[in-house]
Amino acid sequence: MTERRPCKVCNFTRQKSYGLVVPSLEDLKKKGCESLGFSPSEPVTVVLENDGTVVEDDAYFLCLPLNTKFMLLHAKETWSPLRRIDGGTAWMSRESVLLETDVVDASGAMPPWWNLAQQLKQDLASIILMSEADVQTLVDVPCPELASALGFPEKKAEDFQKTLQTVLDRREEERQSKELLQLYLNAMEKEGGQEAEPSLSSQEGSGDVDMPDGMEVDSTSGFMTRTLMVLKGKTSPETRLSTEELQLVTSRGASAMEQVLSWDKEKTSKLIQACEAELSKRLQQVQVAQSIRSNQQPNEKSVKDSEDTAAEGSN
């Protein structure tokens, strides 16, 4: 009878780990899949957790030390060394975020969104730790591929992507509303010659600082990484840019933006035209707000004069 050997198994994210006692490699696969919740019908590959060495036969398995830790991988999963960071948010998570570095099996690198999908598959609540860029990446994934990665029905994956896009759109609308209000306040200050109160200025300043991920400036183009991400998005990027960003894009011109975005002339020209149209629309909104305010001032003055006249008559 073959001697039973103690060992450990984990999945490719290392977030689940179990101890087993098995006599053979085949039993390790069987019991490991049961412990990790894998489907018995799906083939798995066994590798050493510490260096990714593939274990294919019992002879090598029996030569390994007791309590060796193995990793079970599905067809599209690859081993990577463990590297821990917390990014200052370790208190929000039970474990540090696991980053994948150089992949041992270089036969085919997985797309960036695959790792994000696997994080969600393990713990859907991890979405709160993702940046806007990561969320946008998941929105842009073809729905059938995302459904397969998450193990969702395709309709559920489609609804999930719509929810993520709604969250992104709401955040962008909040930013645009803040910028429109800022333009209106600046116009009021300029017209009336009044200075904004220090408390209001400090609040607006803090609003500018409290921006989402993507504030880093690309040294080559001079644009923020969030701006470049939005410009290269799928639909209507001009509606997701701030007024300042729109002015920067239009001032650069089509030729410069062709080099920044690596686009052809026609596509870049359409983007510039869309940005100019959006900028014009926002300026018109400011002008309307100024007009409303100008119409209110004479009315207020007339009411005040009437009150003064009535007071003099009573005296």
C-alpha positions in Angstrom: 0.0 0.0 0.0 1.4 3.4 -1.0 2.3 5.7 1.9 -0.1 8.6 2.5 1.8 12.0 2.4 0.8 15.3 4.1 0.8 18.3 1.8 -0.9 21.6 1.1 -2.9 23.0 -1.9 -3.9 26.5 -2.9 -5.5 28.2 -5.9 -3.6 30.6 -8.2 -4.5 33.7 -6.1 -3.2 32.0 -3.0 -6.3 33.2 -1.1 -7.5 29.7 -0.4 -5.2 27.0 1.1 -5.9 23.5 2.5 -4.0 20.7 4.1 -4.4 17.2 2.6 -3.1 13.7 3.2 -2.9 11.8 -0.1 -1.1 8.7 -1.5 -0.6 9.9 -5.1 -0.6 12.8 -7.5 -4.0 11.7 -8.9 -5.6 11.8 -5.4 -4.0 15.2 -4.8 -5.7 16.6 -7.9 -9.1 15.0 -6.9 -9.1 16.1 -3.3 -7.5 19.4 -4.1 -10.3 20.2 -6.6 -12.9 19.3 -4.0 -11.3 21.5 -1.3 -10.9 24.5 -3.6 -14.3 24.2 -5.1 -13.2 23.3 -8.6 -15.4 21.4 -11.0 -14.4 17.7 -11.2 -14.8 17.8 -15.0 -12.3 20.6 -15.5 -8.6 19.6 -15.9 -6.1 21.1 -13.6 -2.3 21.4 -13.6 -0.3 20.8 -10.4 2.8 23.1 -9.8 5.0 23.8 -6.9 3.7 26.9 -5.2 7.1 28.4 -4.5 8.7 28.3 -8.0 6.0 27.1 -10.4 7.6 23.7 -11.3 5.1 21.5 -13.0 4.5 18.1 -11.3 3.4 15.5 -13.8 4.1 12.1 -12.4 4.0 10.1 -9.2 7.7 9.4 -9.1 8.6 13.1 -8.8 5.6 13.7 -6.4 6.9 11.0 -4.0 10.4 12.5 -4.0 9.2 15.8 -2.7 9.5 16.7 1.0 6.4 16.2 3.3 4.1 19.2 3.7 5.1 20.6 0.2 2.7 23.2 -0.9 1.2 22.8 -4.4 -0.8 25.1 -6.6 -3.7 23.9 -8.8 -4.2 25.8 -12.0 -7.0 25.8 -14.5 -6.4 25.9 -18.3 -6.2 29.7 -18.5 -4.4 30.3 -15.2 -0.6 30.6 -14.8 1.7 30.6 -11.9 3.4 33.8 -10.7 5.6 34.6 -7.7 4.1 36.0 -4.6 4.5 39.7 -4.1 2.5 41.6 -1.4 1.5 45.3 -1.2 -1.2 47.0 0.7 -1.2 50.4 -1.0 -2.3 52.0 2.3 -5.6 50.1 2.3 -4.7 46.8 3.9 -7.2 47.6 6.7 -10.0 47.4 4.2 -9.0 43.9 3.1 -8.5 40.6 4.8 -5.3 40.0 2.8 -2.9 42.2 0.9 -3.4 42.6 -2.8 -1.5 39.9 -4.8 0.3 41.2 -7.9 1.3 39.0 -10.7 4.8 39.6 -12.0 6.8 37.7 -14.7 4.8 34.6 -15.7 6.7 31.3 -15.9 4.5 29.9 -18.6 5.1 32.4 -21.4 3.1 30.5 -23.9 0.3 33.1 -23.7 0.0 36.1 -21.4 -3.4 36.8 -20.0 -5.0 40.3 -20.7 -4.9 42.7 -17.8 -8.6 42.4 -17.1 -8.4 38.7 -16.4 -6.6 39.3 -13.1 -9.3 41.9 -12.1 -12.1 39.4 -13.0 -10.4 36.7 -10.9 -10.2 39.0 -7.9 -14.0 39.7 -8.3 -14.6 36.0 -8.7 -12.9 35.3 -5.3 -14.5 38.3 -3.6 -17.0 40.6 -5.3 -16.5 43.2 -2.6 -13.0 43.8 -3.9 -14.6 46.2 -6.5 -14.4 48.9 -3.8 -10.6 48.7 -3.9 -10.4 49.2 -7.7 -9.5 52.4 -9.4 -11.7 54.1 -12.0 -9.2 52.9 -14.7 -9.7 49.3 -13.5 -13.5 49.6 -13.5 -13.4 51.1 -17.0 -11.3 48.1 -18.1 -13.9 45.7 -16.9 -16.6 47.7 -18.7 -14.7 47.5 -22.0 -14.3 43.7 -21.8 -16.5 41.8 -24.3 -19.5 40.5 -22.3 -19.1 36.8 -23.2 -15.5 36.8 -22.1 -16.2 38.5 -18.8 -19.1 36.1 -18.2 -16.8 33.2 -18.7 -14.1 34.6 -16.4 -16.6 35.3 -13.6 -18.6 32.2 -14.1 -21.8 34.3 -14.6 -24.6 33.9 -17.1 -24.0 36.3 -20.0 -27.1 38.3 -19.1 -25.9 38.8 -15.5 -22.4 39.8 -16.8 -24.1 42.4 -19.1 -26.1 43.8 -16.2 -23.0 43.9 -14.1 -21.1 46.0 -16.8 -24.1 48.4 -17.1 -24.0 48.9 -13.4 -20.3 49.7 -13.5 -20.8 52.1 -16.4 -23.6 53.9 -14.5 -21.3 54.4 -11.5 -18.6 55.9 -13.8 -21.1 58.1 -15.5 -22.4 59.4 -12.2 -18.9 60.3 -11.0 -18.2 62.1 -14.2 -21.5 64.1 -14.0 -20.6 65.1 -10.5 -17.2 66.4 -11.7 -18.7 68.3 -14.6 -21.3 69.9 -12.2 -18.6 71.0 -9.9 -16.6 72.5 -12.8 -19.7 74.3 -14.2 -20.4 75.7 -10.7 -16.8 76.9 -10.5 -17.1 78.7 -13.8 -20.3 80.4 -12.7 -18.8 81.5 -9.4 -15.7 82.8 -11.3 -18.0 84.8 -13.6 -19.9 86.3 -10.7 -16.7 87.3 -9.0 -15.3 88.9 -12.2 -18.6 90.8 -12.9 -19.3 92.1 -9.5 -15.6 92.7 -8.5 -16.1 90.6 -5.4 -13.6 88.2 -4.0 -14.7 84.7 -3.1 -14.8 83.9 0.6 -11.7 82.1 2.0 -13.9 79.3 3.2 -15.4 78.7 -0.2 -12.0 78.9 -1.9 -10.6 76.3 0.5 -13.6 74.0 -0.1 -13.2 74.3 -3.9 -9.4 73.7 -3.6 -10.0 70.6 -1.5 -12.5 69.4 -4.2 -9.7 69.8 -6.8 -7.3 67.8 -4.8 -9.8 65.0 -4.0 -9.6 63.5 -7.5 -9.8 59.8 -8.5 -6.8 57.8 -9.6 -5.0 59.0 -12.7 -3.6 62.4 -11.5 -0.1 61.4 -12.6 1.2 63.3 -15.6 2.6 61.5 -18.6 6.1 62.9 -19.2 5.9 62.5 -22.9 2.5 64.0 -23.8 2.0 66.3 -20.8 -1.5 64.9 -20.2 -2.7 63.3 -17.0 -2.9 59.5 -17.3 -6.7 59.7 -16.6 -7.1 62.1 -19.5 -5.3 59.8 -21.8 -7.4 56.8 -20.6 -10.6 58.7 -21.3 -9.5 59.9 -24.7 -8.7 56.4 -25.7 -12.1 55.1 -24.4 -14.8 53.7 -26.6 -17.6 56.3 -26.7 -17.9 60.1 -26.4 -14.7 60.9 -24.5 -15.4 64.6 -24.7 -18.3 64.3 -22.3 -16.0 62.7 -19.7 -13.3 65.4 -19.8 -13.2 68.5 -17.6 -13.4 71.9 -19.1 -9.7 72.5 -18.5 -8.9 69.2 -20.2 -11.1 70.1 -23.2 -9.2 73.4 -23.6 -5.9 71.6 -23.4 -6.9 69.1 -26.1 -8.3 71.7 -28.5 -5.3 74.0 -28.0 -2.9 71.2 -28.9 -4.5 70.8 -32.3 -5.0 67.7 -34.5 -1.4 67.2 -35.5 -0.1 67.1 -31.9 -2.9 64.9 -30.7 -2.2 62.4 -33.6 1.2 61.8 -32.0 -0.1 61.7 -28.4 -2.8 59.2 -29.2 -1.2 57.3 -32.1 -4.3 57.8 -34.2 -4.8 58.5 -37.8 -5.7 62.1 -39.1 -9.4 61.4 -39.6 -10.1 59.9 -36.2 -8.1 62.7 -34.4 -9.9 65.4 -36.3 -13.3 64.0 -35.3 -12.1 64.0 -31.7 -11.0 67.6 -31.9 -14.3 68.7 -33.4 -16.3 66.8 -30.7 -14.1 68.5 -28.0 -14.7 72.0 -29.5 -18.4 71.4 -29.7 -18.6 70.2 -26.0 -16.5 73.2 -24.9 -18.8 75.6 -26.8 -21.9 74.0 -25.2 -20.5 74.4 -21.7 -19.5 78.1 -22.3 -23.1 78.7 -23.5 -24.4 77.3 -20.3 -22.2 79.7 -18.3 -23.5 82.6 -20.5 -27.1 81.6 -19.8 -26.3 81.5 -16.1 -24.8 85.0 -16.3 -27.8 86.3 -18.3 -30.2 85.0 -15.6 -28.2 86.7 -12.9 -28.1 90.0 -14.9 -31.9 89.9 -15.3 -32.4 89.3 -11.6 -30.3 92.3 -10.5 -32.6 95.1 -12.1 -35.6 93.4 -10.6 -34.0 93.4 -7.2 -33.1 97.1 -7.6 -36.7 98.1 -8.6 -38.1 96.3 -5.5 -35.6 98.1 -3.3 -36.4 101.6 -4.8 -40.1 100.9 -4.3 -39.6 100.1 -0.7 -37.5 103.2 -0.2 -40.2 105.4 -1.8 -42.9 103.9 0.3 -40.9 104.5 3.5 -40.3 108.2 2.6 -44.1 108.6 1.9 -45.0 107.2 5.3 -42.6 109.6 7.0 
